[in-house]
């Protein structure tokens, strides 16, 4: 059981509980977190929030469990400041984040309230770091964006492998390559709205700046490694032992940025190693399929920069798959998400030592996202030594370390790693 509520009214408040991901997060809280958790759901509509509370009651078979309260609030800065003062943690599932959630981060940073979200919007995260990192450090607010599917699995895999290589082999890590090995689920309406809208919100120079190598890292990173062959960079196809044939991944950009920030926050060269590089791809059946996917994604991205094309996609997304909509939990029950990663030790020898890791969850990606959000909150609530050590600031999922991994394993996530046999 967790410790009793400390000085504030709530342990956590879930903002956006009536949305698709928010509702799934609320369900995980109701069915899996401690029965004495003192929490609330927040949004603009009392009626919709009350309906969520009643729905959660139907999932709850334990009569001793505390039911969530309802906190009606807009996303204005004044309302968010009031909300932040009531709770130890805010979980935020309201996207697009660049459009709605900046006041939530500001309020938490100012009031020493921990904050977690599930964005994948790198330009917005870059903006929040620039505006609120130092304020959050001063107030003791631990603010961790991208703790959902983007970018917790990738960040935890990189941290796990670098830690394993250091502890078992006493070596630095030169490169981690992650592959989206299996991904069954389809995007929700909110994800589609964000993908099309963010390109119209930020200028091209702002996009380029936020996605530049090591842009999110507080420490300047090493220059790009020559480990990736030129042909692979041009054609978008890379072949790797243990991972197979790989190509461009749609989620690689946000994940790479977060892993690089983790490297910097943990000491840069003193953490994973001075020559560390991280790359991420998706697995494909053959090189031709990889090349076609690479070209399609590249052309699609540049096409969405053109306003008429972007507006057409936004119209289609809104009319056929609006925000707040997504596949039912039953429809995604047989889905699987699996990422695999291979790390190479930093050795100047023909066959450097390697390690391999896997992150797997059987179920929908949005339920996984809600699970990640809720379990991360419990890490912050139950580990005073860790929160004291972290201090505050705009941090990353990997900063929660082994306590986060242990909770995820207990919640049904498979995260395993091993040192590969030495090659002669």
C-alpha positions, 0 to 999 in steps of 0.5 A: 500500500502507498503512503497516506496522502501528504500535504495536498488534497489528492495524490493525483488528478487525471486531466482529460479523463473523457478522452480515448487515452484518458479513459483507458488510463482511468480504467487502469487506475481503477483496476490496478492501483492501490485502493487507498489512492486519493484521486480525481478526474478533471475536465470541462464537463461535470456530466461527462466526468460523472459518467466516467466515474460511474463507468469506472465504478462498474470496473471496480469489484473492490468496495473498499476502493476510493472512487475518484472525485470530479474537478471541473476545470478549463485548461486556462492558466488560472484553472490549472494553477488552482488544480495543481495546488490541490494534488501531488501529480497531474496526469495529462492526456489532453492533446494536441499538447501544443494547442492545449497543454502549455498552461498545464505544464506551466502551472505544475512547474510553478507549484512544485507539482509532478507532471506526466503526459503522453505526447510525442510532439517534439517541437512542443517538448523542446519549447517546454524545456526552454520555458519551464525546466529551470522553474521546475528544478527550483520548485521540485516539480518532476515533469516527464513528457512522452511517457506513453508509447512515445517514448517510454519503451525506447528510452527504457530499452536504451537505459537497460542495455547501457546499464547492463553493459556497464554493470556486467562488462564494465564498458561504455555503450557505443550504439543502441539500435531499436526496431519496432518488431511488431505493432498491431494497433491503429492510430486514434482520432487524437493522434491523427489530429495532432500529426496533421495540426502540428505541422501548421503550428510550428514554422519549418525552422522551429521543426528543424531546430527541435529535431536537430541531433541532441537538441533536447540534451542539456549536454552537447552530444558526440558527432554522428557515428559512421556505423550507419552505411551511406547506402542505408541512409540514402535508401532507408534500409538497414540490415542488422543481425538479430533485428533483421531488415529495418527501415524508417519508423514514423516514431523514431524522431521523438524517441531518438530525441528523448533517448538523447536527452536521457543521455545528457541528463544522466551525465552525458559521457559519464552515463552511457558513454562518450561515443553513444549513438541511438538509432530506431527503425521498424522491421520489414519483410524485405529490402524492397518493402523497406525502400517503399515505406521509406520513400512513402513516409518521406514524401508524405511528410513533405506533402503535409507541409503544403497547407491544402494537402494538410487541410484535406487530411485534417478534414478527413481525420475529423470527419471519419475518425474524430479526436476522442475516438479509437478502437474498443479495448476488446477489439485490441485485446489480441494486439501486440506491441514489441520493440527489440534492441541491440547494443554494441559496447564501445570497444576498438576490436573487430567483434565488440561485445553486444547485448539484446533487449525486448519490450513487449506488451500484449494488448492495445497501444493506447491501453499500454499508454494509459498503463505507462502513465498510471504506473509512472505516477505510482513510482513518483508517489511511492519512491521518496528517495528517487524523487529527492534524487531527481530534484525536479525539471523536465526529465525523461522516462528513463530517469525513473529507472528500475522502479519503473521497470519493476512496476511495468513487469508487475503490470504485464509488460515483458522487458528482458535483456541479456549479454550476447555470447562473445564472438571470436 
